[in-house]
């Protein structure tokens, strides 16, 4: 189960390895809801010290949100992008 990375304590992560996953939600230009979501493996990390933990928290601040799934061993750095596309239903609302 995913939760905010800021909720995870050092003790929860100590000695564990995690896959860092970049998630980009491609948003509609009109309604700003996702058109699609792109996930990409970035690299593996291991949290051994408080410094590793703090570096992870620092890295997370440049993203819209950061989530962790401790059971699956994955950390998701989530961002938004506006590719210039619009949902067909949003076009109909604009035109009609």
N, C-alpha and C positions, 0 to 999 in steps of 0.2 A: 504494500500500500504506500502510495506517495504522500509525503508531507513536505512542508517547507524546510529547506536546508537549515534555516535559522533556528528551527525547533530541535534539531539534532544536537545532542551534547557530545563532547569529546569522548566521554566514556562509552557512548553508543558506537562510535566509529573506530576507536583505538584497535590497532592490529588487523584491521580489515582492508581488503582491496575493493576498489570500485571502478566501474567503467564510467568515464565522462561522456555524456551524450549531448550533442548540440541539437536543440529543437527550435525550428523556425516555423512560426505560424504565418502562412501567407494570407493576408487579410483583404477582404473586399473593400474597394475604395469608397463605397457608399455606406454600408452598414457596419463596417469594421469587424465583421465576424469571419472566422476562418473559412477560406476556400479550400485549403489543403495544409497539411503539416509535413515538414521534411525533418527527418531525424538522421543524424550522422554520428558515428562513433568517432570520438576525438582521441582518447588514449586511456590507459589504465593508470590508476594511482593507488598508493597505499598510505594509510594514515598511521604513522608510528609515533609521532610526537605532537605536542601542543602546537609547535611551529607549523607542522604539516596541516593541522586542523585550521589554524589561523590563516594560512596561505589560501586554503580552500574557501574560507569565508570571504577573504579579500577578493578573490577571483570572482566570486558570485555577485559582487556588488555592481559589476558592469553589465549585468543582464537584467531583463525585465523581471524575471523571477528564477529562483533556483529550487528544485525539488529533489528529494532523495527517496529512494526505495531501498531500505536497508536489507530487506529479505532477498531482493533480487540483485543487490550489489551494484546499483546504478544511481548516478547523480545526473540530473537533467538541468542544463542551462537553457532557459527558454527566452526567446526573443520574438519580435514581430517584424514583418516586412510587408510593404504595400507594392505588389508587383504590377499594379496598373490594371488589374482585372476586376470584374464586377460579377456578382451572382446574376443569373438570368432573371430571377424574380425581382431583383433590385432595379434592373433596367426597365422591366415592365412597370414598376411603380413610378419611376421617373418619367417615362413616356406617357403612360396611361393616366 
